[in-house]
């Protein structure tokens, strides 16, 4: 699967996660947004949280696969920390680079 298609599937996965979380939020009666701006703020916060959860999952998978002391795991974690300190986009690009290398 090419990077563009993978990015599309990743985007759809995040969208699906946000949709499920928003649905549960509404069904539980916790939705208090009274304006469109407040609703979008909630949606964006949920998307940010979904991305953080995905990144954590990626790191946990790496640790489980490679072990905490693996040179690969250490080098990749270092690259991800550096990219995440630059910007969210840099982090996503770094993840894509790592996936391309793994293929």
HUPE-V23193 format. One record per helix or strand. SS is the DSSP state (H for helix, E for strand). FROM is the first residue (numbers start at 1). TO is the last residue. If there is no record, write none. Layout:
# HUPE-V23193
ss->[SS;SS]
from->[FROM;FROM]
to->[TO;TO]
This chain:
# HUPE-V23193
ss->[H;H;H;H]
from->[3;36;71;88]
to->[27;66;86;102]
